[in-house]
Amino acid sequence: MKNRQMGSYIILTLVAIFAIIPFIVAISSSFSTEQLIVTEGYSLWPRGFSLEAYKYLFSNFDVIIRAYCVTIFVTVVGVIVSLFLT
């Protein structure tokens, strides 16, 4: 019984790691320079630390509003379609 429980813990830990890695890469790439992402690709650690993405995001507040509108639209339409199909 303990071997089966230990196996379950190992599998759940691996699943959690694989679920967290994309978030780490997204955060890391937000602090990397665009040129290094294009030339060298994504990584778990930021390359060429830069806050340009955040400067762009907060200087163009319309981008944030548009993103929230798209999220709300997709959620509402998804719920309506799912309820209709169910």
N, CA, C and O atoms as a Maestro MAE file, in Angstrom:
{
 s_m_m2io_version
 :::
 2.0.0
}

f_m_ct {
 s_m_title
 :::
 protein
 m_atom[344] {
  # First column is atom index #
  i_m_mmod_type
  r_m_x_coord
  r_m_y_coord
  r_m_z_coord
  i_m_residue_number
  s_m_chain_name
  s_m_pdb_residue_name
  s_m_pdb_atom_name
  i_m_atomic_number
  :::
  1 25 0.817 -1.198 0.000 1 A "MET " " N  " 7
  2 3 0.000 0.000 0.000 1 A "MET " " CA " 6
  3 2 0.862 1.263 0.000 1 A "MET " " C  " 6
  4 15 0.529 2.225 -0.692 1 A "MET " " O  " 8
  5 25 1.940 1.283 0.745 2 A "LYS " " N  " 7
  6 3 2.786 2.477 0.792 2 A "LYS " " CA " 6
  7 2 3.473 2.726 -0.537 2 A "LYS " " C  " 6
  8 15 3.683 3.883 -0.902 2 A "LYS " " O  " 8
  9 25 3.832 1.681 -1.277 3 A "ASN " " N  " 7
  10 3 4.449 1.856 -2.589 3 A "ASN " " CA " 6
  11 2 3.476 2.506 -3.561 3 A "ASN " " C  " 6
  12 15 3.862 3.364 -4.355 3 A "ASN " " O  " 8
  13 25 2.231 2.103 -3.498 4 A "ARG " " N  " 7
  14 3 1.209 2.674 -4.373 4 A "ARG " " CA " 6
  15 2 0.981 4.139 -4.015 4 A "ARG " " C  " 6
  16 15 0.810 4.978 -4.900 4 A "ARG " " O  " 8
  17 25 0.978 4.447 -2.720 5 A "GLN " " N  " 7
  18 3 0.793 5.823 -2.278 5 A "GLN " " CA " 6
  19 2 1.989 6.685 -2.701 5 A "GLN " " C  " 6
  20 15 1.805 7.823 -3.132 5 A "GLN " " O  " 8
  21 25 3.192 6.163 -2.582 6 A "MET " " N  " 7
  22 3 4.386 6.893 -2.981 6 A "MET " " CA " 6
  23 2 4.368 7.134 -4.494 6 A "MET " " C  " 6
  24 15 4.750 8.210 -4.955 6 A "MET " " O  " 8
  25 25 3.930 6.145 -5.259 7 A "GLY " " N  " 7
  26 3 3.816 6.312 -6.705 7 A "GLY " " CA " 6
  27 2 2.828 7.402 -7.068 7 A "GLY " " C  " 6
  28 15 3.059 8.168 -8.003 7 A "GLY " " O  " 8
  29 25 1.724 7.474 -6.330 8 A "SER " " N  " 7
  30 3 0.724 8.516 -6.571 8 A "SER " " CA " 6
  31 2 1.308 9.899 -6.299 8 A "SER " " C  " 6
  32 15 1.061 10.843 -7.049 8 A "SER " " O  " 8
  33 25 2.090 10.014 -5.213 9 A "TYR " " N  " 7
  34 3 2.719 11.297 -4.897 9 A "TYR " " CA " 6
  35 2 3.699 11.719 -5.979 9 A "TYR " " C  " 6
  36 15 3.761 12.892 -6.348 9 A "TYR " " O  " 8
  37 25 4.449 10.777 -6.477 10 A "ILE " " N  " 7
  38 3 5.424 11.089 -7.532 10 A "ILE " " CA " 6
  39 2 4.708 11.550 -8.795 10 A "ILE " " C  " 6
  40 15 5.115 12.535 -9.412 10 A "ILE " " O  " 8
  41 25 3.656 10.854 -9.183 11 A "ILE " " N  " 7
  42 3 2.907 11.215 -10.394 11 A "ILE " " CA " 6
  43 2 2.263 12.588 -10.230 11 A "ILE " " C  " 6
  44 15 2.313 13.407 -11.147 11 A "ILE " " O  " 8
  45 25 1.658 12.848 -9.073 12 A "LEU " " N  " 7
  46 3 1.028 14.153 -8.844 12 A "LEU " " CA " 6
  47 2 2.059 15.278 -8.818 12 A "LEU " " C  " 6
  48 15 1.791 16.380 -9.296 12 A "LEU " " O  " 8
  49 25 3.228 15.002 -8.264 13 A "THR " " N  " 7
  50 3 4.285 16.011 -8.265 13 A "THR " " CA " 6
  51 2 4.733 16.325 -9.683 13 A "THR " " C  " 6
  52 15 4.923 17.493 -10.022 13 A "THR " " O  " 8
  53 25 4.905 15.313 -10.514 14 A "LEU " " N  " 7
  54 3 5.305 15.533 -11.908 14 A "LEU " " CA " 6
  55 2 4.232 16.305 -12.680 14 A "LEU " " C  " 6
  56 15 4.553 17.199 -13.463 14 A "LEU " " O  " 8
  57 25 2.980 15.965 -12.464 15 A "VAL " " N  " 7
  58 3 1.887 16.684 -13.126 15 A "VAL " " CA " 6
  59 2 1.882 18.150 -12.695 15 A "VAL " " C  " 6
  60 15 1.688 19.039 -13.523 15 A "VAL " " O  " 8
  61 25 2.095 18.404 -11.407 16 A "ALA " " N  " 7
  62 3 2.124 19.782 -10.915 16 A "ALA " " CA " 6
  63 2 3.283 20.552 -11.530 16 A "ALA " " C  " 6
  64 15 3.122 21.712 -11.911 16 A "ALA " " O  " 8
  65 25 4.451 19.920 -11.632 17 A "ILE " " N  " 7
  66 3 5.610 20.585 -12.234 17 A "ILE " " CA " 6
  67 2 5.334 20.926 -13.691 17 A "ILE " " C  " 6
  68 15 5.634 22.033 -14.139 17 A "ILE " " O  " 8
  69 25 4.762 19.977 -14.435 18 A "PHE " " N  " 7
  70 3 4.476 20.230 -15.843 18 A "PHE " " CA " 6
  71 2 3.368 21.272 -16.020 18 A "PHE " " C  " 6
  72 15 3.306 21.927 -17.060 18 A "PHE " " O  " 8
  73 25 2.497 21.436 -15.029 19 A "ALA " " N  " 7
  74 3 1.457 22.461 -15.115 19 A "ALA " " CA " 6
  75 2 2.008 23.836 -14.773 19 A "ALA " " C  " 6
  76 15 1.508 24.842 -15.276 19 A "ALA " " O  " 8
  77 25 3.029 23.898 -13.925 20 A "ILE " " N  " 7
  78 3 3.589 25.178 -13.485 20 A "ILE " " CA " 6
  79 2 4.611 25.733 -14.478 20 A "ILE " " C  " 6
  80 15 4.758 26.950 -14.593 20 A "ILE " " O  " 8
  81 25 5.308 24.873 -15.185 21 A "ILE " " N  " 7
  82 3 6.368 25.310 -16.102 21 A "ILE " " CA " 6
  83 2 5.891 26.346 -17.124 21 A "ILE " " C  " 6
  84 15 6.601 27.331 -17.326 21 A "ILE " " O  " 8
  85 25 4.737 26.190 -17.781 22 A "PRO " " N  " 7
  86 3 4.307 27.229 -18.738 22 A "PRO " " CA " 6
  87 2 4.130 28.607 -18.105 22 A "PRO " " C  " 6
  88 15 4.410 29.617 -18.750 22 A "PRO " " O  " 8
  89 25 3.671 28.666 -16.857 23 A "PHE " " N  " 7
  90 3 3.532 29.954 -16.180 23 A "PHE " " CA " 6
  91 2 4.889 30.580 -15.901 23 A "PHE " " C  " 6
  92 15 5.065 31.791 -16.043 23 A "PHE " " O  " 8
  93 25 5.842 29.754 -15.506 24 A "ILE " " N  " 7
  94 3 7.196 30.257 -15.257 24 A "ILE " " CA " 6
  95 2 7.804 30.801 -16.547 24 A "ILE " " C  " 6
  96 15 8.436 31.858 -16.540 24 A "ILE " " O  " 8
  97 25 7.617 30.085 -17.650 25 A "VAL " " N  " 7
  98 3 8.144 30.538 -18.935 25 A "VAL " " CA " 6
  99 2 7.479 31.845 -19.364 25 A "VAL " " C  " 6
  100 15 8.150 32.728 -19.900 25 A "VAL " " O  " 8
  101 25 6.173 31.983 -19.138 26 A "ALA " " N  " 7
  102 3 5.472 33.218 -19.506 26 A "ALA " " CA " 6
  103 2 5.981 34.397 -18.683 26 A "ALA " " C  " 6
  104 15 6.201 35.480 -19.227 26 A "ALA " " O  " 8
  105 25 6.167 34.206 -17.411 27 A "ILE " " N  " 7
  106 3 6.672 35.283 -16.560 27 A "ILE " " CA " 6
  107 2 8.113 35.611 -16.935 27 A "ILE " " C  " 6
  108 15 8.489 36.781 -17.007 27 A "ILE " " O  " 8
  109 25 8.910 34.590 -17.171 28 A "SER " " N  " 7
  110 3 10.309 34.799 -17.555 28 A "SER " " CA " 6
  111 2 10.419 35.566 -18.868 28 A "SER " " C  " 6
  112 15 11.239 36.475 -18.997 28 A "SER " " O  " 8
  113 25 9.598 35.198 -19.833 29 A "SER " " N  " 7
  114 3 9.677 35.878 -21.133 29 A "SER " " CA " 6
  115 2 9.178 37.314 -21.046 29 A "SER " " C  " 6
  116 15 9.580 38.152 -21.853 29 A "SER " " O  " 8
  117 25 8.312 37.615 -20.086 30 A "SER " " N  " 7
  118 3 7.846 38.994 -19.946 30 A "SER " " CA " 6
  119 2 8.950 39.912 -19.442 30 A "SER " " C  " 6
  120 15 8.885 41.125 -19.640 30 A "SER " " O  " 8
  121 25 9.959 39.350 -18.796 31 A "PHE " " N  " 7
  122 3 11.089 40.143 -18.313 31 A "PHE " " CA " 6
  123 2 12.301 40.064 -19.241 31 A "PHE " " C  " 6
  124 15 13.328 40.681 -18.959 31 A "PHE " " O  " 8
  125 25 12.199 39.317 -20.340 32 A "SER " " N  " 7
  126 3 13.301 39.197 -21.293 32 A "SER " " CA " 6
  127 2 13.142 40.213 -22.410 32 A "SER " " C  " 6
  128 15 12.050 40.734 -22.640 32 A "SER " " O  " 8
  129 25 14.239 40.491 -23.102 33 A "THR " " N  " 7
  130 3 14.144 41.388 -24.247 33 A "THR " " CA " 6
  131 2 13.544 40.644 -25.429 33 A "THR " " C  " 6
  132 15 13.740 39.439 -25.586 33 A "THR " " O  " 8
  133 25 12.819 41.369 -26.245 34 A "GLU " " N  " 7
  134 3 12.144 40.758 -27.400 34 A "GLU " " CA " 6
  135 2 13.151 40.148 -28.371 34 A "GLU " " C  " 6
  136 15 12.927 39.063 -28.907 34 A "GLU " " O  " 8
  137 25 14.244 40.841 -28.590 35 A "GLN " " N  " 7
  138 3 15.260 40.368 -29.533 35 A "GLN " " CA " 6
  139 2 15.850 39.027 -29.102 35 A "GLN " " C  " 6
  140 15 16.053 38.145 -29.936 35 A "GLN " " O  " 8
  141 25 16.125 38.866 -27.812 36 A "LEU " " N  " 7
  142 3 16.691 37.599 -27.339 36 A "LEU " " CA " 6
  143 2 15.669 36.469 -27.406 36 A "LEU " " C  " 6
  144 15 16.039 35.319 -27.642 36 A "LEU " " O  " 8
  145 25 14.408 36.774 -27.205 37 A "ILE " " N  " 7
  146 3 13.378 35.735 -27.342 37 A "ILE " " CA " 6
  147 2 13.298 35.281 -28.787 37 A "ILE " " C  " 6
  148 15 13.169 34.087 -29.054 37 A "ILE " " O  " 8
  149 25 13.373 36.228 -29.731 38 A "VAL " " N  " 7
  150 3 13.301 35.893 -31.154 38 A "VAL " " CA " 6
  151 2 14.509 35.066 -31.581 38 A "VAL " " C  " 6
  152 15 14.367 34.079 -32.304 38 A "VAL " " O  " 8
  153 25 15.690 35.466 -31.136 39 A "THR " " N  " 7
  154 3 16.901 34.786 -31.603 39 A "THR " " CA " 6
  155 2 17.195 33.499 -30.844 39 A "THR " " C  " 6
  156 15 17.611 32.509 -31.445 39 A "THR " " O  " 8
  157 25 16.983 33.501 -29.524 40 A "GLU " " N  " 7
  158 3 17.364 32.335 -28.724 40 A "GLU " " CA " 6
  159 2 16.185 31.504 -28.230 40 A "GLU " " C  " 6
  160 15 16.381 30.392 -27.740 40 A "GLU " " O  " 8
  161 25 14.986 32.014 -28.348 41 A "GLY " " N  " 7
  162 3 13.812 31.272 -27.901 41 A "GLY " " CA " 6
  163 2 13.500 31.509 -26.430 41 A "GLY " " C  " 6
  164 15 14.139 32.323 -25.764 41 A "GLY " " O  " 8
  165 25 12.509 30.783 -25.944 42 A "TYR " " N  " 7
  166 3 12.052 30.940 -24.568 42 A "TYR " " CA " 6
  167 2 12.937 30.144 -23.620 42 A "TYR " " C  " 6
  168 15 13.581 29.175 -24.023 42 A "TYR " " O  " 8
  169 25 12.964 30.562 -22.351 43 A "SER " " N  " 7
  170 3 13.715 29.832 -21.336 43 A "SER " " CA " 6
  171 2 13.035 30.024 -19.987 43 A "SER " " C  " 6
  172 15 12.137 30.853 -19.840 43 A "SER " " O  " 8
  173 25 13.476 29.252 -19.014 44 A "LEU " " N  " 7
  174 3 12.907 29.354 -17.679 44 A "LEU " " CA " 6
  175 2 13.408 30.584 -16.932 44 A "LEU " " C  " 6
  176 15 12.776 31.021 -15.970 44 A "LEU " " O  " 8
  177 25 14.535 31.148 -17.361 45 A "TRP " " N  " 7
  178 3 15.125 32.320 -16.714 45 A "TRP " " CA " 6
  179 2 15.134 33.485 -17.697 45 A "TRP " " C  " 6
  180 15 15.390 33.280 -18.883 45 A "TRP " " O  " 8
  181 25 14.864 34.685 -17.237 46 A "PRO " " N  " 7
  182 3 14.884 35.851 -18.135 46 A "PRO " " CA " 6
  183 2 16.273 36.073 -18.725 46 A "PRO " " C  " 6
  184 15 17.281 35.908 -18.038 46 A "PRO " " O  " 8
  185 25 16.319 36.443 -19.982 47 A "ARG " " N  " 7
  186 3 17.578 36.768 -20.656 47 A "ARG " " CA " 6
  187 2 17.536 38.237 -21.028 47 A "ARG " " C  " 6
  188 15 16.559 38.703 -21.615 47 A "ARG " " O  " 8
  189 25 18.569 38.958 -20.697 48 A "GLY " " N  " 7
  190 3 18.604 40.388 -21.024 48 A "GLY " " CA " 6
  191 2 17.461 41.116 -20.361 48 A "GLY " " C  " 6
  192 15 16.563 41.608 -21.044 48 A "GLY " " O  " 8
  193 25 17.473 41.195 -19.056 49 A "PHE " " N  " 7
  194 3 16.377 41.753 -18.271 49 A "PHE " " CA " 6
  195 2 15.860 43.062 -18.862 49 A "PHE " " C  " 6
  196 15 16.630 43.979 -19.149 49 A "PHE " " O  " 8
  197 25 14.534 43.128 -19.039 50 A "SER " " N  " 7
  198 3 13.905 44.306 -19.621 50 A "SER " " CA " 6
  199 2 12.483 44.443 -19.077 50 A "SER " " C  " 6
  200 15 11.791 43.450 -18.852 50 A "SER " " O  " 8
  201 25 12.067 45.673 -18.872 51 A "LEU " " N  " 7
  202 3 10.694 45.955 -18.449 51 A "LEU " " CA " 6
  203 2 9.884 46.594 -19.575 51 A "LEU " " C  " 6
  204 15 8.832 47.182 -19.325 51 A "LEU " " O  " 8
  205 25 10.364 46.481 -20.807 52 A "GLU " " N  " 7
  206 3 9.695 47.099 -21.958 52 A "GLU " " CA " 6
  207 2 8.267 46.589 -22.140 52 A "GLU " " C  " 6
  208 15 7.376 47.365 -22.487 52 A "GLU " " O  " 8
  209 25 8.039 45.305 -21.914 53 A "ALA " " N  " 7
  210 3 6.691 44.751 -22.076 53 A "ALA " " CA " 6
  211 2 5.716 45.416 -21.106 53 A "ALA " " C  " 6
  212 15 4.581 45.726 -21.470 53 A "ALA " " O  " 8
  213 25 6.165 45.630 -19.875 54 A "TYR " " N  " 7
  214 3 5.305 46.262 -18.884 54 A "TYR " " CA " 6
  215 2 5.134 47.751 -19.147 54 A "TYR " " C  " 6
  216 15 4.066 48.306 -18.889 54 A "TYR " " O  " 8
  217 25 6.172 48.402 -19.656 55 A "LYS " " N  " 7
  218 3 6.048 49.816 -20.030 55 A "LYS " " CA " 6
  219 2 5.010 49.968 -21.140 55 A "LYS " " C  " 6
  220 15 4.176 50.872 -21.096 55 A "LYS " " O  " 8
  221 25 5.064 49.080 -22.133 56 A "TYR " " N  " 7
  222 3 4.099 49.122 -23.231 56 A "TYR " " CA " 6
  223 2 2.687 48.859 -22.705 56 A "TYR " " C  " 6
  224 15 1.739 49.557 -23.065 56 A "TYR " " O  " 8
  225 25 2.564 47.858 -21.863 57 A "LEU " " N  " 7
  226 3 1.257 47.469 -21.347 57 A "LEU " " CA " 6
  227 2 0.610 48.587 -20.553 57 A "LEU " " C  " 6
  228 15 -0.570 48.882 -20.743 57 A "LEU " " O  " 8
  229 25 1.369 49.211 -19.666 58 A "PHE " " N  " 7
  230 3 0.785 50.243 -18.815 58 A "PHE " " CA " 6
  231 2 0.713 51.611 -19.483 58 A "PHE " " C  " 6
  232 15 -0.016 52.484 -19.011 58 A "PHE " " O  " 8
  233 25 1.447 51.813 -20.561 59 A "SER " " N  " 7
  234 3 1.309 53.076 -21.295 59 A "SER " " CA " 6
  235 2 0.143 53.023 -22.269 59 A "SER " " C  " 6
  236 15 -0.375 54.068 -22.662 59 A "SER " " O  " 8
  237 25 -0.275 51.845 -22.662 60 A "ASN " " N  " 7
  238 3 -1.422 51.656 -23.555 60 A "ASN " " CA " 6
  239 2 -2.520 50.921 -22.792 60 A "ASN " " C  " 6
  240 15 -2.699 49.715 -22.965 60 A "ASN " " O  " 8
  241 25 -3.249 51.641 -21.955 61 A "PHE " " N  " 7
  242 3 -4.265 51.023 -21.111 61 A "PHE " " CA " 6
  243 2 -5.369 50.369 -21.935 61 A "PHE " " C  " 6
  244 15 -6.059 49.476 -21.444 61 A "PHE " " O  " 8
  245 25 -5.541 50.805 -23.181 62 A "ASP " " N  " 7
  246 3 -6.554 50.205 -24.052 62 A "ASP " " CA " 6
  247 2 -6.298 48.722 -24.275 62 A "ASP " " C  " 6
  248 15 -7.238 47.951 -24.469 62 A "ASP " " O  " 8
  249 25 -5.041 48.320 -24.249 63 A "VAL " " N  " 7
  250 3 -4.688 46.908 -24.443 63 A "VAL " " CA " 6
  251 2 -5.275 46.067 -23.317 63 A "VAL " " C  " 6
  252 15 -5.805 44.982 -23.558 63 A "VAL " " O  " 8
  253 25 -5.182 46.565 -22.096 64 A "ILE " " N  " 7
  254 3 -5.731 45.830 -20.949 64 A "ILE " " CA " 6
  255 2 -7.250 45.740 -21.046 64 A "ILE " " C  " 6
  256 15 -7.826 44.677 -20.814 64 A "ILE " " O  " 8
  257 25 -7.895 46.844 -21.385 65 A "ILE " " N  " 7
  258 3 -9.359 46.855 -21.507 65 A "ILE " " CA " 6
  259 2 -9.808 45.894 -22.603 65 A "ILE " " C  " 6
  260 15 -10.762 45.138 -22.418 65 A "ILE " " O  " 8
  261 25 -9.118 45.923 -23.748 66 A "ARG " " N  " 7
  262 3 -9.468 45.027 -24.855 66 A "ARG " " CA " 6
  263 2 -9.295 43.563 -24.447 66 A "ARG " " C  " 6
  264 15 -10.122 42.720 -24.796 66 A "ARG " " O  " 8
  265 25 -8.240 43.265 -23.721 67 A "ALA " " N  " 7
  266 3 -8.001 41.886 -23.281 67 A "ALA " " CA " 6
  267 2 -9.114 41.411 -22.345 67 A "ALA " " C  " 6
  268 15 -9.585 40.280 -22.459 67 A "ALA " " O  " 8
  269 25 -9.531 42.280 -21.419 68 A "TYR " " N  " 7
  270 3 -10.630 41.906 -20.525 68 A "TYR " " CA " 6
  271 2 -11.936 41.742 -21.295 68 A "TYR " " C  " 6
  272 15 -12.719 40.844 -20.983 68 A "TYR " " O  " 8
  273 25 -12.185 42.577 -22.281 69 A "CYS " " N  " 7
  274 3 -13.403 42.434 -23.090 69 A "CYS " " CA " 6
  275 2 -13.417 41.113 -23.846 69 A "CYS " " C  " 6
  276 15 -14.446 40.442 -23.910 69 A "CYS " " O  " 8
  277 25 -12.285 40.742 -24.412 70 A "VAL " " N  " 7
  278 3 -12.192 39.469 -25.119 70 A "VAL " " CA " 6
  279 2 -12.420 38.310 -24.145 70 A "VAL " " C  " 6
  280 15 -13.131 37.360 -24.473 70 A "VAL " " O  " 8
  281 25 -11.828 38.382 -22.960 71 A "THR " " N  " 7
  282 3 -12.001 37.329 -21.960 71 A "THR " " CA " 6
  283 2 -13.451 37.193 -21.550 71 A "THR " " C  " 6
  284 15 -13.972 36.080 -21.470 71 A "THR " " O  " 8
  285 25 -14.111 38.312 -21.289 72 A "ILE " " N  " 7
  286 3 -15.522 38.277 -20.891 72 A "ILE " " CA " 6
  287 2 -16.383 37.740 -22.023 72 A "ILE " " C  " 6
  288 15 -17.281 36.933 -21.783 72 A "ILE " " O  " 8
  289 25 -16.123 38.173 -23.259 73 A "PHE " " N  " 7
  290 3 -16.888 37.696 -24.410 73 A "PHE " " CA " 6
  291 2 -16.743 36.189 -24.582 73 A "PHE " " C  " 6
  292 15 -17.737 35.484 -24.752 73 A "PHE " " O  " 8
  293 25 -15.511 35.695 -24.540 74 A "VAL " " N  " 7
  294 3 -15.278 34.254 -24.715 74 A "VAL " " CA " 6
  295 2 -15.951 33.460 -23.597 74 A "VAL " " C  " 6
  296 15 -16.506 32.389 -23.844 74 A "VAL " " O  " 8
  297 25 -15.904 33.974 -22.383 75 A "THR " " N  " 7
  298 3 -16.534 33.284 -21.258 75 A "THR " " CA " 6
  299 2 -18.047 33.229 -21.421 75 A "THR " " C  " 6
  300 15 -18.654 32.171 -21.254 75 A "THR " " O  " 8
  301 25 -18.654 34.362 -21.745 76 A "VAL " " N  " 7
  302 3 -20.116 34.405 -21.888 76 A "VAL " " CA " 6
  303 2 -20.569 33.520 -23.040 76 A "VAL " " C  " 6
  304 15 -21.498 32.728 -22.884 76 A "VAL " " O  " 8
  305 25 -19.924 33.649 -24.189 77 A "VAL " " N  " 7
  306 3 -20.314 32.826 -25.339 77 A "VAL " " CA " 6
  307 2 -20.047 31.349 -25.060 77 A "VAL " " C  " 6
  308 15 -20.852 30.498 -25.436 77 A "VAL " " O  " 8
  309 25 -18.936 31.035 -24.409 78 A "GLY " " N  " 7
  310 3 -18.645 29.647 -24.077 78 A "GLY " " CA " 6
  311 2 -19.673 29.037 -23.151 78 A "GLY " " C  " 6
  312 15 -20.071 27.887 -23.336 78 A "GLY " " O  " 8
  313 25 -20.107 29.792 -22.156 79 A "VAL " " N  " 7
  314 3 -21.118 29.290 -21.227 79 A "VAL " " CA " 6
  315 2 -22.442 29.100 -21.952 79 A "VAL " " C  " 6
  316 15 -23.116 28.090 -21.748 79 A "VAL " " O  " 8
  317 25 -22.822 30.047 -22.788 80 A "ILE " " N  " 7
  318 3 -24.102 29.944 -23.499 80 A "ILE " " CA " 6
  319 2 -24.079 28.738 -24.436 80 A "ILE " " C  " 6
  320 15 -25.038 27.966 -24.471 80 A "ILE " " O  " 8
  321 25 -23.001 28.569 -25.192 81 A "VAL " " N  " 7
  322 3 -22.901 27.428 -26.126 81 A "VAL " " CA " 6
  323 2 -22.880 26.113 -25.356 81 A "VAL " " C  " 6
  324 15 -23.523 25.148 -25.768 81 A "VAL " " O  " 8
  325 25 -22.150 26.062 -24.244 82 A "SER " " N  " 7
  326 3 -22.089 24.835 -23.448 82 A "SER " " CA " 6
  327 2 -23.457 24.483 -22.871 82 A "SER " " C  " 6
  328 15 -23.854 23.317 -22.875 82 A "SER " " O  " 8
  329 25 -24.183 25.494 -22.372 83 A "LEU " " N  " 7
  330 3 -25.520 25.216 -21.839 83 A "LEU " " CA " 6
  331 2 -26.458 24.766 -22.952 83 A "LEU " " C  " 6
  332 15 -27.267 23.859 -22.755 83 A "LEU " " O  " 8
  333 25 -26.354 25.385 -24.102 84 A "PHE " " N  " 7
  334 3 -27.212 24.993 -25.215 84 A "PHE " " CA " 6
  335 2 -26.945 23.548 -25.652 84 A "PHE " " C  " 6
  336 15 -27.878 22.781 -25.890 84 A "PHE " " O  " 8
  337 25 -25.672 23.189 -25.753 85 A "LEU " " N  " 7
  338 3 -25.313 21.841 -26.199 85 A "LEU " " CA " 6
  339 2 -25.613 20.784 -25.137 85 A "LEU " " C  " 6
  340 15 -25.882 19.628 -25.464 85 A "LEU " " O  " 8
  341 25 -25.567 21.180 -23.876 86 A "THR " " N  " 7
  342 3 -25.863 20.224 -22.814 86 A "THR " " CA " 6
  343 2 -27.358 19.981 -22.737 86 A "THR " " C  " 6
  344 15 -27.815 19.202 -21.900 86 A "THR " " O  " 8
  :::
 }
 m_bond[343] {
  # First column is bond index #
  i_m_from
  i_m_to
  i_m_order
  :::
  1 1 2 1
  2 2 3 1
  3 3 4 2
  4 3 5 1
  5 5 6 1
  6 6 7 1
  7 7 8 2
  8 7 9 1
  9 9 10 1
  10 10 11 1
  11 11 12 2
  12 11 13 1
  13 13 14 1
  14 14 15 1
  15 15 16 2
  16 15 17 1
  17 17 18 1
  18 18 19 1
  19 19 20 2
  20 19 21 1
  21 21 22 1
  22 22 23 1
  23 23 24 2
  24 23 25 1
  25 25 26 1
  26 26 27 1
  27 27 28 2
  28 27 29 1
  29 29 30 1
  30 30 31 1
  31 31 32 2
  32 31 33 1
  33 33 34 1
  34 34 35 1
  35 35 36 2
  36 35 37 1
  37 37 38 1
  38 38 39 1
  39 39 40 2
  40 39 41 1
  41 41 42 1
  42 42 43 1
  43 43 44 2
  44 43 45 1
  45 45 46 1
  46 46 47 1
  47 47 48 2
  48 47 49 1
  49 49 50 1
  50 50 51 1
  51 51 52 2
  52 51 53 1
  53 53 54 1
  54 54 55 1
  55 55 56 2
  56 55 57 1
  57 57 58 1
  58 58 59 1
  59 59 60 2
  60 59 61 1
  61 61 62 1
  62 62 63 1
  63 63 64 2
  64 63 65 1
  65 65 66 1
  66 66 67 1
  67 67 68 2
  68 67 69 1
  69 69 70 1
  70 70 71 1
  71 71 72 2
  72 71 73 1
  73 73 74 1
  74 74 75 1
  75 75 76 2
  76 75 77 1
  77 77 78 1
  78 78 79 1
  79 79 80 2
  80 79 81 1
  81 81 82 1
  82 82 83 1
  83 83 84 2
  84 83 85 1
  85 85 86 1
  86 86 87 1
  87 87 88 2
  88 87 89 1
  89 89 90 1
  90 90 91 1
  91 91 92 2
  92 91 93 1
  93 93 94 1
  94 94 95 1
  95 95 96 2
  96 95 97 1
  97 97 98 1
  98 98 99 1
  99 99 100 2
  100 99 101 1
  101 101 102 1
  102 102 103 1
  103 103 104 2
  104 103 105 1
  105 105 106 1
  106 106 107 1
  107 107 108 2
  108 107 109 1
  109 109 110 1
  110 110 111 1
  111 111 112 2
  112 111 113 1
  113 113 114 1
  114 114 115 1
  115 115 116 2
  116 115 117 1
  117 117 118 1
  118 118 119 1
  119 119 120 2
  120 119 121 1
  121 121 122 1
  122 122 123 1
  123 123 124 2
  124 123 125 1
  125 125 126 1
  126 126 127 1
  127 127 128 2
  128 127 129 1
  129 129 130 1
  130 130 131 1
  131 131 132 2
  132 131 133 1
  133 133 134 1
  134 134 135 1
  135 135 136 2
  136 135 137 1
  137 137 138 1
  138 138 139 1
  139 139 140 2
  140 139 141 1
  141 141 142 1
  142 142 143 1
  143 143 144 2
  144 143 145 1
  145 145 146 1
  146 146 147 1
  147 147 148 2
  148 147 149 1
  149 149 150 1
  150 150 151 1
  151 151 152 2
  152 151 153 1
  153 153 154 1
  154 154 155 1
  155 155 156 2
  156 155 157 1
  157 157 158 1
  158 158 159 1
  159 159 160 2
  160 159 161 1
  161 161 162 1
  162 162 163 1
  163 163 164 2
  164 163 165 1
  165 165 166 1
  166 166 167 1
  167 167 168 2
  168 167 169 1
  169 169 170 1
  170 170 171 1
  171 171 172 2
  172 171 173 1
  173 173 174 1
  174 174 175 1
  175 175 176 2
  176 175 177 1
  177 177 178 1
  178 178 179 1
  179 179 180 2
  180 179 181 1
  181 181 182 1
  182 182 183 1
  183 183 184 2
  184 183 185 1
  185 185 186 1
  186 186 187 1
  187 187 188 2
  188 187 189 1
  189 189 190 1
  190 190 191 1
  191 191 192 2
  192 191 193 1
  193 193 194 1
  194 194 195 1
  195 195 196 2
  196 195 197 1
  197 197 198 1
  198 198 199 1
  199 199 200 2
  200 199 201 1
  201 201 202 1
  202 202 203 1
  203 203 204 2
  204 203 205 1
  205 205 206 1
  206 206 207 1
  207 207 208 2
  208 207 209 1
  209 209 210 1
  210 210 211 1
  211 211 212 2
  212 211 213 1
  213 213 214 1
  214 214 215 1
  215 215 216 2
  216 215 217 1
  217 217 218 1
  218 218 219 1
  219 219 220 2
  220 219 221 1
  221 221 222 1
  222 222 223 1
  223 223 224 2
  224 223 225 1
  225 225 226 1
  226 226 227 1
  227 227 228 2
  228 227 229 1
  229 229 230 1
  230 230 231 1
  231 231 232 2
  232 231 233 1
  233 233 234 1
  234 234 235 1
  235 235 236 2
  236 235 237 1
  237 237 238 1
  238 238 239 1
  239 239 240 2
  240 239 241 1
  241 241 242 1
  242 242 243 1
  243 243 244 2
  244 243 245 1
  245 245 246 1
  246 246 247 1
  247 247 248 2
  248 247 249 1
  249 249 250 1
  250 250 251 1
  251 251 252 2
  252 251 253 1
  253 253 254 1
  254 254 255 1
  255 255 256 2
  256 255 257 1
  257 257 258 1
  258 258 259 1
  259 259 260 2
  260 259 261 1
  261 261 262 1
  262 262 263 1
  263 263 264 2
  264 263 265 1
  265 265 266 1
  266 266 267 1
  267 267 268 2
  268 267 269 1
  269 269 270 1
  270 270 271 1
  271 271 272 2
  272 271 273 1
  273 273 274 1
  274 274 275 1
  275 275 276 2
  276 275 277 1
  277 277 278 1
  278 278 279 1
  279 279 280 2
  280 279 281 1
  281 281 282 1
  282 282 283 1
  283 283 284 2
  284 283 285 1
  285 285 286 1
  286 286 287 1
  287 287 288 2
  288 287 289 1
  289 289 290 1
  290 290 291 1
  291 291 292 2
  292 291 293 1
  293 293 294 1
  294 294 295 1
  295 295 296 2
  296 295 297 1
  297 297 298 1
  298 298 299 1
  299 299 300 2
  300 299 301 1
  301 301 302 1
  302 302 303 1
  303 303 304 2
  304 303 305 1
  305 305 306 1
  306 306 307 1
  307 307 308 2
  308 307 309 1
  309 309 310 1
  310 310 311 1
  311 311 312 2
  312 311 313 1
  313 313 314 1
  314 314 315 1
  315 315 316 2
  316 315 317 1
  317 317 318 1
  318 318 319 1
  319 319 320 2
  320 319 321 1
  321 321 322 1
  322 322 323 1
  323 323 324 2
  324 323 325 1
  325 325 326 1
  326 326 327 1
  327 327 328 2
  328 327 329 1
  329 329 330 1
  330 330 331 1
  331 331 332 2
  332 331 333 1
  333 333 334 1
  334 334 335 1
  335 335 336 2
  336 335 337 1
  337 337 338 1
  338 338 339 1
  339 339 340 2
  340 339 341 1
  341 341 342 1
  342 342 343 1
  343 343 344 2
  :::
 }
}
